[in-house]
Amino acid sequence: MGFYRRRHPERSDYYRLLESGFEAFARNWPEDFESRYGFLRKEVQGAVFAFLECGIPENGVARVRCPGCGHDFFVAFSCRTRVVCPSCTTRRSLLFGEKVREIVHPLNHRHLTFTIPKLLRAYLRRNRRLGKLLLRSAWQAWQEYLRKRLRIRAGMSGGIFCLQTHGSLFNFHPHVHALVLPGLVREGRFHELKGCSATAVAVSFRSRFLNALQKQEVLDGDMVERLMSWDHNSGFNVHAGKPINGADGEAIERQARYMSRAPLSIERIHYHADDHSVTVDGGKSHAGSRNWSVPEFFALLAAHTPCRYESLVTYYGVYSSSHRGKCMRENREERVEETVVEAVPATSASRHPSSWA
């Protein structure tokens, strides 16, 4: 009898860093960071303490037994926290990829990335509830763009939108990743738009998000007018990737895992006790690294940790739970096979996607 792929999180620099320094950081938070970032949320402290008990057999195990061969082994309990625990966050990402693979239609999809200027990032760091406005504004901008280009007002698109607050080096960089249908569904037919103008989507995205912030009294009218008057969309950018075939399950799953990836990997974190600093490596896809002081690293960890019941993934249009549930009920009542959405060419002229700055 043994352990199933026994992990040793307690041997990592990341674990030792949290174990030795987080309590002192929490005590000093009101003096060092509260004026800039507000109070330290209970979710952050609870996630850190839960991670310190994750994957360690002394904190509890489950016994798994195969009814066929009789072989059994122990599995240490996991904390299931988001962001703070890289292992549990990665597991969530894998399960999310499998779910997306099952629900997407076998049609072309696009990966969109929505980013905002640095001037507005501080507002989202202090108030994570503004992330909902960011997700909704991105979806509304995409839906509005399709309806204008295809000239179909009653059609519905579909998208899976993920909120990320981290950059490759653990910096605070809130942005949205979206897997969307590049067209509209109407009466069981899919009207696909060939090509995508990222600039046009960014213009609508900027307008909707700034208006949403103004309604929430986060920005005043003068600030909104100033940001709307800046060139190059005031730092609002949209990147449109190449089409992805929805029938290619492996490609869809990889894209979904990338959209919901963990902000940290234990192997990429190096703690330097001599100068009380932390180095975060960029990983294979991003060269370089960045040093953070331990208090600033903990402050970033607190900023990336979601609130309780906060959803980082939202399903819109034909991928929303309400729409999928309605289709299932109608198909069950009428006893008909699932409708195959048919792709038809768009009637409007298309433009080549703009380059990504």
N, C-alpha and C positions, 0 to 999 in steps of 0.2 A: 504494500500500500504506500502511495506517495502523493505528491502534489502535481496538479495539472499545470504544466508550464509555469512553475513557480517564479513569480517576479520578486525583485529585491529593490523596491523603491527607496528603502532606508539607506541604501548604499550610494545614492546619487547626491550630487552637489545641491540639486534643487530641494531635496528632502531636508538635508542638513541646514540649508539656508532658512527654510520656513520654520524648522524646529527650533533653531537657535535665535532667530531675529524677529519673528513676526510679533510676538507678544510685546516686545519693547517698541516696535513700530506702532502697534495699536495704541499703546499708552501715550505716545508722543504725537499721535495724529492731530488732536485738537490744536496743538501749538504749531505744528509744522505745515499742515495741509488743509485744515478745515476752512480757512479763509478763502482758499482758491477752489477747492473741490467739494465743499460741503461736508456733512457728517459722514463717518465711516459706517456703511450699511452692515446690518447684522448678517446678511447673506454672505458677505465676504469672510467674516470671521468664522462663521459656521462651516463654510466650504473648506477653509484652510485646516481647521481642526479635524474635519471629516477625512481630508486627504491624508493626514498624518496617521490615520488608522487603516487606510486603504491597502489591500493586498498583503497584509501582515497576518500570518496565521494566529499569532497570539491574541488578536482582536476578534477572532471568530472565524469558523470555517463551515462549509457545507459538505456533506458526504454524498458523493455521486456513485451510484452502483448500476452496472449494466445488467439488465434482467436476463440477457442471453448467455453471456460467458461468465457472469459473476464477478468480473473485475470491478474494483471500486477504487476511488481516490478522493482526495480532499481538494476543495477549491476555497481559497480565502475570500472573505466578503469584500465587496467593492463599495466605494463611497457614492458612486453615481453622480458626483458633482460635475458641473460644467465649468470649463476653462481652467479652473485651478488644478484639476487632476487631468494630466495629458492622456492617461490610459483610458479613463472613462469617457473623455470627450472624443477620442479616436473611435471608440466602440460605437458611440452615438452616430458618428459620421458614417461608419460602415453600414449600420442599420438604416440610416437615412438614404444612402445610396441604393440599397436593395428596395426600399419602398418606392423611390422615384422611378426606378427601373420598371416597377410593376404598373404604375398608374399612367405613365406618359403614353400618348398616342404614337403610333408608328408613322410619324410625319417629321418633316424637317423642323429643327429647333435652332435657336440661337442663344449664345451665352452673352449677356449684357452685363457691363460693370458701370455702376453709377457712383461718381465721386463728388465731393463737395469741397469748397475752399477751406483753407486752414482757419480763416476767420470764424467760421461757424462750428468748428470741431469742439471748441471749448464749451459751447452750450450743451452739446450732446454728452460731453464727459461729466458735466455737473448734473445733468438730468437725463438719465437713460430712457425715460419714457418718450423722449422726442424721437427715438428710433422708429416708433410706429409711424410717425409722420413721414419719415424718410422712406420707409417701405411703401406706404400708400402713395406718396407722390411719384415714386418711380413707376409703380404700376399704372397709375392714372395717365402719366405722360406717355407711356408705351401704348396704352389702349387708345388714347386720343390721336396719336400719330398714325396708327393703323387705320382708324376710321376716316381720317382726313385723306390719306393717300388712296385707300381703296374705295372711298365714297360709299361706305356701307355703315349706316348709323345703327342698325339693329343687330349687327354681328357681335360676337364675343370671342375674345382671344383667351389665352390661358398662360399662366406663368407660375413658377415656383421661385420665390424671392427669399434670399438669405441675407441677414444683417451680420456684417463683420466689423469689429472695431479695431482690429489689430493689423499692423503692417508686417512685413517680413522680418523686421528686427524688433518686434514687440512694441513698437511705438503706437500711440493712439491715433488711428486713422480710420474713422467710421466710413464705411462704404457698403454698397449693396451689390451682391451677385444675383443674377436672375437667369433662369432657364425658361425661355419663352417660346411660344408659337409665333412665327413671323407671318401671321395672317389672322383672319377672322373666321369663325365657325358660324354658319347660318343655315338653318334647316337641314342639318346633317351633311353639309358640304363645307369643305375647307378652302377658303379663298386666300391663297398664299401671295405675299408681296415679295417679289424678287428684288433683292438689294435692300439696303437700309441706310438712311442718312442719320448718322449719329449726332450730327450738329443740330438737326431739327428736333430730335428727341431731347437733347440737352437744353434747348431753349424752353420747351414745355416743362421739363423737369425743374429747371431753375424757377420758373414762374410759380409753379404749384407749391414747391417746398417753401419758398419765401412767403407766399401768401398764407400757408399753414402756420408758419412761425409767427407771422403778424397776428393771426387770429388767436393764437395762444399767448399773445402779449410777450413773446420772447424778443421780438424785434419791433421797433417803431416804424412808422411810415417813412421817415427820412432815411433810415438805414436800408429799407427795402428798395426805395427809389435809387439810392446810391449804388447798391449791388446790381440792380437791373440795368443801370446805365453803363456799367463797365463793359469793356470789350472782352471777347473770347469767353462769353458766358460767365464771367466773374469767378472763374475757377470751377464751375460746374462742368463736368465732363462725362461723356458716355462712350464706352468702348463696345463695339459690336463685333463678336467673334464670327468665325466661319460657320456655315450651317452644319448641324449635327443631325444625323439620321436617327429618328426616334426608334427605329427598329433595331439599331445597333445597341443592344443592352449594355455591352461592356463600355462603350463610349459614354453613354448616358450615366452609368454608375460612376465612372471616373470623374465626370464633370460634377456630379452631385457631391461626391466626397471632397472635391476641391472647394466647392462652395461652402461647405460646412466644416472645413478642416480645423484642427485644434491650433490655437495660437502658439502653443509651446510644445517642444519636444525635450524630454529630459536630457537626451544626448547633446543638445545644442546649448545647454546652460552650464556655465562654468563660474564657480564662486571663488573669489580671491579674498581670503580672510585677512591678508596682510594690509591691503588698502581698502577693505570693506566695499568691494565693488563686484558687479556681476557682468559677465560677457555673454552676449547672445549671438550665436552664429546665424548667418543668413540661410544656411542649408544648401542643398545641391543647386536649386534653381536661382538662388540669390547669392552672389559672391559678397564677401566682406563680413564684418561683425560690428557690434556696437557695445560700448561699455555703459553701464548704468550704475549709479550709486545704489546701495542696498535700499535706502528709504524710497528713492524714486522708482526702483523696480517694484517694490511692494505697492506703491501708489498706482502704478500702471496695472498691476495685477488686480487691484481693487476696481479700477475703471473698466477693465475688460469683463469682470464677473457680472453676469446678468442678475437682475432682480428676481425675486421669487415670482413664479408663474409667468415670467417674461418669455414670450415666444420669439425666438430668433429666426424662425422660418414661417412664412405666410404663403398660403396657396390661394391663387386668384383665378377668376373666370371659370373655364371648363375644368380646372384642376382643384377648385375649391371643394371643401367637404360637402357643402350644401348642394352644389351642382352634381357632384358624383353620387351623392345619396339619392337625389331626385331621379337621376337616370336609372339607378338600380331599382328603385321602387316602381318606376314606370315599366321597365322591362319585365319585372317580376309579375306585375299585375296584368300586363298585356301578353305575357308569355311570347315575347319576340326575342330574336337574337340581337346581340349588341350591334348598334349601328356603326358601320364602318365609315369614318369620315373621309370623304373623297377630296383629293387635292385638285384644284382648278387654277389656271393661270390668272394673275391679276390683270385688271383692265387698265390700270393707270401706269404711266411710265415710271421706271425705276431709276435710281441714281446709284452710283458706286458708293460704297461706304467711305466715309471720310477717314483720314489717317488718324491714328491714336497718338496724341502728344505725350 
